[in-house]
């Protein structure tokens, strides 16, 4: 009977230890913090901002063209045609900005995932979650991920 008790206690102790090891293999990152402090994000946001400003400047120029045409007495039908023509000229630039945003966001997300994976592997962490998905426990690897990202 004593042997059975010793075996049961040993198994319970081992189970508790394994549970502790598994709990320690969870990590988390604060994704918004990583995203906002990643240098590539800051550079990308600046590039997008410049493209958007250029588009706004061009829109203002085209609006002036429409106003001049209106002041010269252009008919409503001709004004509508002019506006359509100018809108068509702006569409590729709007699409370019949208495409650029999507492309850079995907690149940044990919960089963050790769950095989180590398950091987790280095620290012996099996699973990394977004901080928002975690209530308690785990190891915060946010700063280490940011450090790795900004080394590049």
C-alpha positions in Angstrom: 0.0 0.0 0.0 2.9 2.4 0.8 4.3 1.7 -2.7 1.1 2.7 -4.3 0.9 5.9 -2.3 4.5 6.8 -3.2 3.8 6.1 -6.9 0.6 8.2 -6.8 2.4 11.1 -5.0 5.2 10.9 -7.5 2.9 11.0 -10.4 1.0 14.0 -9.0 4.3 15.8 -8.3 5.4 15.1 -11.8 2.1 16.3 -13.2 2.4 19.5 -11.2 5.9 20.0 -12.4 4.9 19.3 -16.1 2.0 21.8 -15.7 4.4 24.4 -14.4 6.8 23.9 -17.3 3.9 24.2 -19.8 2.6 27.3 -18.1 6.1 28.9 -18.4 6.2 28.1 -22.2 3.5 30.7 -22.9 4.6 34.2 -23.9 2.8 37.2 -25.1 3.5 40.5 -26.9 1.7 43.8 -26.9 1.1 44.0 -30.6 0.1 47.7 -30.8 3.3 48.6 -28.8 5.5 46.5 -31.1 3.8 47.9 -34.2 4.1 51.6 -33.1 7.7 51.4 -31.9 9.0 49.4 -34.9 11.2 51.8 -36.9 9.9 50.4 -40.2 6.4 51.3 -39.2 7.4 54.9 -38.5 9.2 55.2 -41.9 6.3 53.6 -43.7 3.8 56.0 -42.1 5.9 58.9 -43.2 6.1 57.7 -46.8 2.3 57.1 -46.8 1.7 60.5 -45.3 3.8 62.2 -48.1 1.9 60.3 -50.8 -1.4 61.4 -49.2 -0.2 65.0 -49.0 0.8 64.9 -52.6 -2.6 63.6 -53.5 -4.3 66.3 -51.4 -2.3 68.9 -53.2 -3.3 67.5 -56.6 -6.9 67.4 -55.6 -6.7 71.1 -54.6 -5.2 71.9 -58.0 -7.9 70.0 -59.8 -10.6 71.7 -57.7 -9.1 75.1 -58.8 -9.4 73.9 -62.4 -13.0 73.1 -61.9 -13.6 76.5 -60.3 -11.9 78.3 -63.2 -14.0 76.4 -65.7 -17.1 77.2 -63.7 -16.2 80.9 -63.5 -15.7 81.0 -67.3 -19.3 79.9 -67.8 -18.8 76.3 -68.7 -22.1 74.4 -68.9 -23.1 72.0 -66.1 -22.8 69.1 -68.5 -19.3 70.0 -69.4 -18.4 70.6 -65.8 -19.6 67.1 -64.9 -17.5 65.7 -67.7 -14.5 67.7 -66.5 -15.0 66.4 -62.9 -15.3 62.8 -64.2 -12.1 63.2 -66.2 -10.2 64.7 -63.3 -11.5 61.9 -60.9 -10.2 59.3 -63.4 -6.8 60.9 -63.3 -6.8 60.7 -59.5 -8.1 57.1 -59.2 -4.7 55.4 -59.9 -3.0 57.5 -57.2 -5.7 56.7 -54.7 -5.3 53.0 -55.6 -1.5 53.3 -55.2 -1.8 54.7 -51.7 -4.2 51.9 -50.7 -2.0 49.2 -52.2 1.1 50.7 -50.5 -0.7 50.7 -47.2 -1.8 47.1 -47.5 1.6 45.9 -48.8 3.6 47.6 -46.0 1.2 46.5 -43.3 1.6 42.9 -44.5 5.3 43.2 -44.5 5.3 44.7 -41.0 3.0 42.0 -39.7 5.2 39.3 -41.2 8.3 41.0 -39.6 6.6 41.0 -36.2 5.6 37.4 -36.5 9.1 36.3 -37.5 10.7 38.3 -34.7 8.2 36.9 -32.1 9.0 33.4 -33.4 12.7 33.9 -33.2 12.5 35.5 -29.7 10.2 32.7 -28.4 12.6 30.0 -29.8 15.6 31.7 -28.2 13.8 31.8 -24.9 12.3 28.3 -25.1 8.7 29.6 -25.4 6.4 27.4 -27.4 3.4 29.6 -27.8 3.2 33.4 -28.2 -0.2 35.2 -27.8 -1.3 38.8 -28.3 -1.5 40.4 -24.9 -5.2 41.2 -25.4 -5.9 37.5 -25.7 -4.3 36.7 -22.3 -5.9 37.3 -18.9 -3.0 36.1 -16.7 0.3 34.3 -16.8 2.9 34.0 -19.5 6.1 35.8 -20.1 6.1 39.3 -21.7 8.5 39.3 -24.6 7.4 42.6 -26.1 10.6 44.5 -25.5 12.8 41.7 -26.8 10.7 41.5 -30.0 11.0 45.3 -30.5 14.7 45.1 -29.8 15.1 42.4 -32.5 13.0 44.2 -35.0 14.9 47.5 -34.7 18.3 45.8 -35.0 17.6 45.1 -38.7 
